[in-house]
Amino acid sequence: MPGALEGTTVISLEQAVAAPLATSRLADAGARVIKLERPEGDFARGYDDYVHGLSSYFIWNNRGKQSCTVDLKQPDDLALVESMLATADVFVQNLAPGATDRLGIGSADLRRRFPRLIVCDIGGYAPGTPDHERKAYDLLIQAEAGLAGVTGSATSGPTRVGISISDIATGQGAYAAILEALIMRSRTGDGAHLQLSLFDTLAEYMNVPYLARHYGGKEPRRLGLAHPSIAPYGLFQVSDGEILIAVQNEREWVVFCDSVLRRPSVATDPRFERNVLRIKKPRAA
């Protein structure tokens, strides 16, 4: 839907990955996104130099935006940003906890001054929790939320997912929440105060391992390419090498037995006819 957000103005006081990813999606949808950067620039500009001397992270998450350099400790620069916010639709920020409050542009204050403004705060840990003031990095969140504990093989030890999944998931969540808030504002005329955290986002992703342990008594294990509750699913050794198999439902299981194994009777074998039975059998890790 090209141009779905045309006429929408987004001001973003952002850095790193989570907030820039959210606002890049808004820009893709046609919003005018003004990225506020400190004089030295978003530190993601220096993550690497893979794209013609520029950072791959920065190129990925900042396409289609306008950039404005501001020093918010300077009264004139702060006044400029406040004038932008007075006519903006959305304000996104992921500075350290309390930073915008100290500058006089905290979310509660902005909502009071600009009732139609949608304010989105992105942090590492949710407000009101013991860790709220802590800095958060993707690796720490993957470990603390338990994702690293269920990633990898039985012999590898806890493993980091190979991308910044905490930041990416939170950015996508923020994008969805902002769209919901824009829809609601079109009905009520009121803005909103959105709060997202990397930890809560990834903890939500960990619900299946949690429920399996809490209700099923199944301690989550590291299974490599296998799946804790679907079978056959993973990497299997065959006579001439390896094969990756992912069977998601009973219809696929019947087809797999008939067309791949060429043993249709296996599909109706009482030991294997349902997935809940198949996951109790030894399988590749």
Secondary structure by P-SEA (a helix, b strand, c coil): cccccccbbbbbbccccaaaaaaaaaaaaccbbbbbbccccccccccccccccccaaaaaccccbbbbbbccccaaaaaaaaaaaacccbbbbbccccccccccccaaaaaaacccbbbbbbcccccccccccccccaaaaaaaaccccccccccccccccccaaaaaaaaaaaaaaaaaaaaaaaaccbbbbbbbbaaaaaaaaaaaaaaaaaccccccccccccccccccccccccccbbbbbbbccaaaaaaaacccccccccccccccccaaaaaaccccc
